Amino acid sequence: MFRALFLEGFFRPEGTIKDLIDMLLEQYDQFEGELRFRAPVAAIMNKDGKVQGVRLHNGEEITADAVLSTVGIPGTAQLSGWPLDIDQYIGKMTFMETISMIPELELPPERSGRTILFYSLKDQLSYHRPVEPIDASWGVICFPDNFQGIERRNDAPTQVRVTNAANYELWQQAAADKEQYRHVKEVCGRQSAAAVSKILGRYSQDAVFQDSFTPMTIERFTEKCGGAVYGSPIKIKSGRTPWSNLFIAGTDQGYLGIVGSMLSGVTIVNQHLLG
């Protein structure tokens, strides 16, 4: 982590994440891969120590010589019937991230031009799951437009992203009611902005757009139980499972972040499927 932060520096695609995904999809299409949308998996079918394929929620069965799972260790265990103590594999840390678009962002001189700021309003940082929906007293502030080599249009608003630790159970309770969920998002957004304003000034008052993703967003789009975006605290570095042709890839295999997750998939495929 020290080497990545202070010696090598951060990295982001030159365009947007969508641009990166489009490039990957084009390459996948050249390999004659088939991509299914809105086709959730209901079960990973197995028999006699080997995985046979997957069964979709609509009942369709797709056979396969091997299955590479990126839904995490808990999700893979639930789908396959893997006898596992799932609770110990569910990550405890999850986050809320608020994205603000500011037409003309004016920062204090000591903050200008920065890409990443780690902040704590307390003398001692408490890196743990908060007792409230979020803990705005510490977090990460990112200015994605400030990476070297990124050219921004003069009329384009500046993007400010603020990440704070969150409590999954409280967000899960709020999500049972849409209005309550929206209310908690608004309250937490204000709390985060108030805390960060002590560092950046009143940056969010002129925002033309502002929204947040929560632990529920993470869980919905990544299938990571508990909204644990960094996955299980226990990694399976080999990617192996009790079935000889079922493999774990992504953050639960060991690599972190978007690029790390993709690298994990490449590594597991090369090691177990193409090796």
DACOR-V649862 format. One record per helix or strand of 2 or more residues. SS is the DSSP state (hx for helix, st for strand). FROM is the first residue (numbers start at 1). TO is the last residue. If there is no record, write none. Layout:
# DACOR-V649862
{{SS/FROM/TO} {SS/FROM/TO}}
This chain:
# DACOR-V649862
{{hx/2/8} {hx/17/30} {st/41/47} {st/50/56} {st/61/63} {st/67/69} {hx/72/80} {hx/86/89} {st/94/102} {st/116/120} {st/134/142} {hx/144/146} {st/158/166} {hx/168/174} {hx/178/200} {hx/203/206} {st/207/213} {hx/215/222} {hx/225/227} {st/246/248} {hx/257/273}}
